[in-house]
């Protein structure tokens, strides 16, 4: 079986593929790489940062 062309897939198509092929590590890594490029992504490293970001987003900060 030939390997799918992950670069030609949309984010949704790749997610669907990863869900249906959970043992395909390369596809999983490609999906994780793709998620890191999503605009608006915020990295938090502590529970306090997470809480502050959540409060900001719901308008309580």
Backbone as numpy.savetxt, mean C-alpha at the origin, in Angstrom:
# Nx Ny Nz CAx CAy CAz Cx Cy Cz
4.25 -21.49 -16.68 3.40 -20.31 -16.68 4.30 -19.07 -16.68
3.98 -18.09 -17.50 4.78 -16.88 -17.57 4.41 -15.93 -16.45
5.39 -15.12 -16.06 5.19 -14.14 -14.99 4.38 -12.96 -15.51
3.38 -12.49 -14.77 2.60 -11.33 -15.22 3.47 -10.07 -15.24
3.07 -9.11 -16.02 3.78 -7.83 -16.10 3.18 -6.89 -15.06
3.78 -6.88 -13.88 3.25 -6.08 -12.78 3.27 -4.59 -13.09
4.27 -4.14 -13.86 4.37 -2.71 -14.17 3.20 -2.22 -15.04
2.54 -3.13 -15.73 1.42 -2.75 -16.59 0.07 -2.82 -15.87
0.09 -3.25 -14.61 -1.16 -3.39 -13.86 -1.49 -2.11 -13.09
-2.77 -1.84 -12.94 -3.19 -0.76 -12.07 -3.02 -1.22 -10.62
-3.12 -0.29 -9.68 -3.00 -0.65 -8.27 -4.08 -1.67 -7.89
-5.28 -1.46 -8.38 -6.38 -2.39 -8.07 -6.12 -3.77 -8.68
-5.65 -3.82 -9.92 -5.36 -5.10 -10.56 -4.26 -5.85 -9.81
-3.23 -5.12 -9.39 -2.13 -5.76 -8.67 -2.60 -6.26 -7.31
-3.44 -5.49 -6.62 -3.99 -5.95 -5.34 -4.81 -7.22 -5.54
-5.62 -7.26 -6.55 -6.43 -8.45 -6.85 -5.52 -9.64 -7.11
-4.45 -9.42 -7.88 -3.49 -10.50 -8.16 -2.83 -10.99 -6.88
-2.39 -10.06 -6.04 -1.71 -10.43 -4.79 -2.66 -11.23 -3.89
-3.90 -10.81 -3.82 -4.87 -11.54 -3.00 -5.12 -12.95 -3.52
-5.10 -13.13 -4.83 -5.36 -14.45 -5.38 -4.10 -15.30 -5.51
-2.92 -14.69 -5.31 -1.64 -15.41 -5.35 -0.81 -15.03 -4.12
-1.25 -15.42 -2.92 -0.57 -14.98 -1.70 0.87 -15.46 -1.56
1.27 -16.47 -2.32 2.65 -16.96 -2.24 3.59 -16.25 -3.20
3.09 -15.35 -4.02 3.93 -14.64 -4.98 4.57 -13.43 -4.28
5.77 -13.65 -3.75 6.47 -12.62 -2.97 6.83 -11.42 -3.84
7.23 -11.66 -5.08 7.58 -10.55 -5.97 6.39 -9.62 -6.18
5.21 -10.20 -6.39 4.01 -9.38 -6.59 3.70 -8.59 -5.33
3.85 -9.21 -4.17 3.60 -8.52 -2.91 4.55 -7.33 -2.75
5.82 -7.55 -3.04 6.79 -6.46 -2.93 6.50 -5.34 -3.92
6.10 -5.69 -5.13 5.72 -4.66 -6.10 4.54 -3.85 -5.60
3.56 -4.52 -4.99 2.39 -3.81 -4.47 2.80 -2.88 -3.33
3.65 -3.35 -2.43 4.11 -2.50 -1.33 4.88 -1.30 -1.86
5.72 -1.50 -2.88 6.44 -0.38 -3.49 5.46 0.62 -4.09
4.42 0.12 -4.73 3.43 0.99 -5.34 2.67 1.80 -4.29
2.36 1.18 -3.17 1.65 1.90 -2.10 2.47 3.05 -1.55
3.78 2.92 -1.54 4.62 3.98 -1.01 4.62 5.22 -1.89
4.13 5.10 -3.11 4.09 6.24 -4.02 2.74 6.95 -4.02
1.79 6.46 -3.23 0.45 7.05 -3.18 0.53 8.44 -2.56
0.00 9.46 -3.22 0.00 10.81 -2.65 -0.77 10.86 -1.35
-0.30 11.69 -0.42 -0.99 11.86 0.85 -0.62 10.84 1.90
0.29 9.94 1.57 0.71 8.91 2.51 1.52 9.57 3.62
1.20 9.23 4.87 1.90 9.78 6.01 2.45 8.63 6.84
3.73 8.69 7.15 4.35 7.65 7.97 4.38 8.11 9.42
3.88 7.27 10.30 3.95 7.54 11.73 4.76 6.41 12.36
5.53 6.76 13.39 6.40 5.76 14.00 6.07 5.48 15.46
5.20 6.28 16.04 4.83 6.07 17.44 3.32 6.14 17.58
2.79 5.56 18.64 1.35 5.68 18.88 0.91 7.13 19.05
1.79 7.96 19.62 1.46 9.37 19.81 1.32 10.09 18.47
2.23 9.79 17.54 2.13 10.40 16.20 0.85 9.95 15.50
0.51 8.68 15.66 -0.72 8.16 15.06 -1.94 8.89 15.63
-1.98 9.04 16.94 -3.12 9.72 17.56 -3.21 11.17 17.10
-2.07 11.87 17.05 -2.07 13.27 16.60 -2.56 13.38 15.15
-2.12 12.47 14.30 -2.54 12.51 12.90 -4.03 12.21 12.77
-4.51 11.26 13.54 -5.94 10.94 13.49 -6.78 12.12 13.98
-6.35 12.76 15.05 -7.08 13.93 15.56 -7.09 15.04 14.52
-5.96 15.25 13.89 -5.87 16.29 12.85 -6.84 16.00 11.72
-6.91 14.75 11.32 -7.77 14.39 10.19 -9.25 14.48 10.52
-9.61 14.27 11.75 -11.05 14.36 12.08 -11.41 15.71 12.65
-10.43 16.64 12.70 -10.73 18.00 13.05 -10.76 18.34 14.53
-10.16 17.53 15.36 -10.14 17.80 16.80 -8.82 18.38 17.29
-7.84 18.49 16.46 -6.52 18.95 16.92 -6.44 20.46 16.96
